[in-house]
Amino acid sequence: MKEQIHGGDVYRHKNVLDFSSNMNPLGTPPGVIKAAAESMKSVCNYPDIRYEELAGRLSEYERVPAEWLICGNGAAELIFTLVLALKPSHALLMAPTFAEYEQALRVVGCDIAYHELKEGDGYALTGDILDEILLHLDLVILCNPNNPTGLLAEPELMSRIVKRCRETGTFLVIDECFQDFIEDRDRHTKKNMLGEYQNLFLLKAFTKRYAMAGIRLGYGLCSNLAVLEKMQEAVQPWNVSIPAQAAGVAALEEEEYVDEARQIIGAEREFLRDGLRQLGFSVYDSRANYIFFRGPSGLVEHALKKQVLIRDCSNYRGLSEGYYRVAVRTHEENIKLLEALA
């Protein structure tokens, strides 16, 4: 397994404009900050172990029964908790993709197969993966849009994958954390298949949507109550803090904020994509709030000289030196990025 490196390392890189982590460019909503701050008056108490108010609001927001919900200390915790609950022996991952899936599977000694995304396909997920979902597989984890590429799989293909996994008795996790920033997200989410397919788990988070990575709050949707019960047994108690629960409830009121961010990201993604191409880089067709591209070696160090931090993707399985990811930020900030990369 390649070295674990993440974006957003502003602690080792002081006073930089951070394009390495993919947050909402509007920043954390003031109402969220206020709610988290006011909740500190109650930190002498344990958090609500069942996070009932938050679960109730999430149920309304996602339009699913509250009993289909599980919350965690970020989506990353839920990945580990689900793997601990299922204890899979054989799993399939895409490559490249988010590293935490592999890390969690290694904790339980799972044998991992990799569906290698091809540069010739633009690193897009194709129907070839269906041939790799076999009877011996216990678990498949897919990220849609994928991280770091930002590419979205076709909805019809994702539906075929869900059905194929049911045929083989394979549990399927789809990480939909970055779907909040796509214009036609209702077409891409597989939430409408949850009731019929109990082998399906959808992973979501507040982190990117509301720019609140430091709060640590994620959630999952699944109609398989037995699996959710196993996850509750595997997770530590009081894992969702009082500030996180308060911030989550407040964040779910910020619908106009999310809509505005989605519009900004849609326009700025095209501006940034065109600018990167004009600089001579190979730019991929990201649909998320970040852009994946290929350029010369040493681009991270080059940008840091101008106090701009970008994500080096060479530590992703299946990628080599020269691949990068940058967040889509405000227009003025995106101009600074292009100037730093020139």
HUZINOR-V814000 format. One record per residue. N is the residue number from 1. RES is the residue in one letter. PHI is phi in degrees with one decimal (* if undefined). Layout:
BEGIN
{{N/RES/PHI} {N/RES/PHI}}
END
This chain:
BEGIN
{{1/M/*} {2/K/-70.4} {3/E/-58.5} {4/Q/-77.4} {5/I/-131.9} {6/H/-126.1} {7/G/-74.7} {8/G/80.8} {9/D/-83.5} {10/V/-80.8} {11/Y/-84.4} {12/R/-91.9} {13/H/-128.0} {14/K/-79.1} {15/N/56.7} {16/V/-110.8} {17/L/-89.1} {18/D/-91.3} {19/F/-104.1} {20/S/-86.5} {21/S/-116.3} {22/N/-106.8} {23/M/-95.7} {24/N/-56.4} {25/P/-67.5} {26/L/-80.7} {27/G/80.6} {28/T/-69.8} {29/P/-59.8} {30/P/-54.8} {31/G/-63.9} {32/V/-70.0} {33/I/-60.8} {34/K/-63.2} {35/A/-63.7} {36/A/-64.1} {37/A/-65.7} {38/E/-66.6} {39/S/-67.9} {40/M/-63.4} {41/K/-64.4} {42/S/-106.6} {43/V/-73.4} {44/C/-73.1} {45/N/-99.5} {46/Y/-70.3} {47/P/-66.7} {48/D/-64.5} {49/I/-63.3} {50/R/-100.9} {51/Y/36.5} {52/E/-65.9} {53/E/-64.5} {54/L/-63.4} {55/A/-62.2} {56/G/-63.6} {57/R/-68.7} {58/L/-65.1} {59/S/-59.5} {60/E/-67.5} {61/Y/-64.4} {62/E/-89.5} {63/R/58.8} {64/V/-133.3} {65/P/-61.1} {66/A/-59.9} {67/E/-72.2} {68/W/-86.9} {69/L/-103.6} {70/I/-139.6} {71/C/-109.6} {72/G/-149.3} {73/N/-78.5} {74/G/90.2} {75/A/-62.4} {76/A/-60.4} {77/E/-62.7} {78/L/-67.3} {79/I/-60.5} {80/F/-65.5} {81/T/-64.2} {82/L/-63.6} {83/V/-64.3} {84/L/-64.2} {85/A/-72.5} {86/L/-84.4} {87/K/47.8} {88/P/-68.5} {89/S/-92.6} {90/H/-136.0} {91/A/-137.4} {92/L/-124.3} {93/L/-125.6} {94/M/-79.7} {95/A/-143.3} {96/P/-81.9} {97/T/-163.9} {98/F/-57.3} {99/A/-71.8} {100/E/-63.9} {101/Y/-61.4} {102/E/-63.5} {103/Q/-60.4} {104/A/-63.7} {105/L/-66.6} {106/R/-67.0} {107/V/-59.3} {108/V/-98.5} {109/G/70.5} {110/C/-75.5} {111/D/-81.5} {112/I/-112.8} {113/A/-104.4} {114/Y/-124.5} {115/H/-90.2} {116/E/-78.1} {117/L/-72.0} {118/K/-103.8} {119/E/-60.3} {120/G/-64.2} {121/D/-94.5} {122/G/68.7} {123/Y/62.1} {124/A/-83.4} {125/L/-77.1} {126/T/-121.4} {127/G/-64.5} {128/D/-59.2} {129/I/-65.3} {130/L/-61.0} {131/D/-71.6} {132/E/-99.9} {133/I/-90.8} {134/L/-113.4} {135/L/-59.0} {136/H/-78.0} {137/L/-75.2} {138/D/-93.6} {139/L/-150.5} {140/V/-124.6} {141/I/-121.2} {142/L/-124.3} {143/C/-116.1} {144/N/-144.1} {145/P/-65.4} {146/N/-75.7} {147/N/-114.1} {148/P/-103.7} {149/T/-76.8} {150/G/76.1} {151/L/-80.5} {152/L/-101.4} {153/A/-77.9} {154/E/-63.1} {155/P/-56.2} {156/E/-64.7} {157/L/-65.4} {158/M/-63.0} {159/S/-65.5} {160/R/-64.2} {161/I/-66.1} {162/V/-57.8} {163/K/-67.5} {164/R/-62.7} {165/C/-65.3} {166/R/-67.0} {167/E/-60.5} {168/T/-93.2} {169/G/70.7} {170/T/-102.7} {171/F/-78.8} {172/L/-120.3} {173/V/-109.9} {174/I/-116.7} {175/D/-84.5} {176/E/-106.5} {177/C/-58.1} {178/F/-98.6} {179/Q/-73.8} {180/D/-60.4} {181/F/-104.1} {182/I/-101.6} {183/E/-68.9} {184/D/-109.8} {185/R/-63.2} {186/D/-64.3} {187/R/-76.5} {188/H/-100.9} {189/T/-64.8} {190/K/-102.0} {191/K/-60.5} {192/N/-69.5} {193/M/-99.3} {194/L/-61.5} {195/G/-63.5} {196/E/-83.9} {197/Y/-114.4} {198/Q/-78.7} {199/N/-91.8} {200/L/-115.6} {201/F/-130.3} {202/L/-105.6} {203/L/-103.9} {204/K/-140.0} {205/A/-154.9} {206/F/-85.8} {207/T/-49.1} {208/K/-82.0} {209/R/-57.9} {210/Y/-116.4} {211/A/51.5} {212/M/-133.2} {213/A/-60.8} {214/G/-72.8} {215/I/-76.9} {216/R/64.8} {217/L/-152.7} {218/G/-134.9} {219/Y/-153.0} {220/G/-129.1} {221/L/-121.3} {222/C/-161.4} {223/S/-89.8} {224/N/-86.4} {225/L/-66.6} {226/A/-65.6} {227/V/-66.6} {228/L/-62.7} {229/E/-65.4} {230/K/-63.3} {231/M/-65.3} {232/Q/-63.4} {233/E/-71.6} {234/A/-85.3} {235/V/-86.1} {236/Q/-71.4} {237/P/-68.6} {238/W/54.6} {239/N/-78.6} {240/V/-108.8} {241/S/-68.5} {242/I/-59.2} {243/P/-61.2} {244/A/-66.1} {245/Q/-64.8} {246/A/-64.9} {247/A/-64.0} {248/G/-63.6} {249/V/-61.3} {250/A/-66.2} {251/A/-62.6} {252/L/-68.2} {253/E/-86.7} {254/E/-95.0} {255/E/-68.5} {256/E/-64.1} {257/Y/-60.2} {258/V/-67.6} {259/D/-61.8} {260/E/-63.4} {261/A/-62.4} {262/R/-62.0} {263/Q/-67.1} {264/I/-62.0} {265/I/-63.0} {266/G/-59.1} {267/A/-73.0} {268/E/-71.4} {269/R/-61.6} {270/E/-69.0} {271/F/-60.9} {272/L/-69.7} {273/R/-60.6} {274/D/-62.8} {275/G/-64.2} {276/L/-66.7} {277/R/-67.0} {278/Q/-64.8} {279/L/-80.8} {280/G/94.4} {281/F/-87.4} {282/S/-87.8} {283/V/-111.5} {284/Y/-94.6} {285/D/-85.7} {286/S/-67.8} {287/R/-112.5} {288/A/-93.7} {289/N/-92.3} {290/Y/-151.3} {291/I/-126.1} {292/F/-106.1} {293/F/-150.4} {294/R/-116.5} {295/G/-147.9} {296/P/-72.1} {297/S/-63.9} {298/G/82.6} {299/L/-69.5} {300/V/-62.7} {301/E/-65.6} {302/H/-62.1} {303/A/-69.7} {304/L/-63.6} {305/K/-62.7} {306/K/-109.3} {307/Q/62.5} {308/V/-123.8} {309/L/-107.6} {310/I/-120.1} {311/R/-95.4} {312/D/-78.6} {313/C/-100.2} {314/S/-68.7} {315/N/-86.2} {316/Y/-74.1} {317/R/-58.4} {318/G/93.6} {319/L/-119.5} {320/S/-119.9} {321/E/-60.8} {322/G/105.9} {323/Y/-101.2} {324/Y/-139.3} {325/R/-134.3} {326/V/-131.5} {327/A/-73.2} {328/V/-92.4} {329/R/-116.8} {330/T/-70.9} {331/H/-59.2} {332/E/-63.1} {333/E/-69.2} {334/N/-65.8} {335/I/-62.5} {336/K/-62.2} {337/L/-61.7} {338/L/-61.7} {339/E/-65.6} {340/A/-70.9} {341/L/-88.2} {342/A/-68.0}}
END
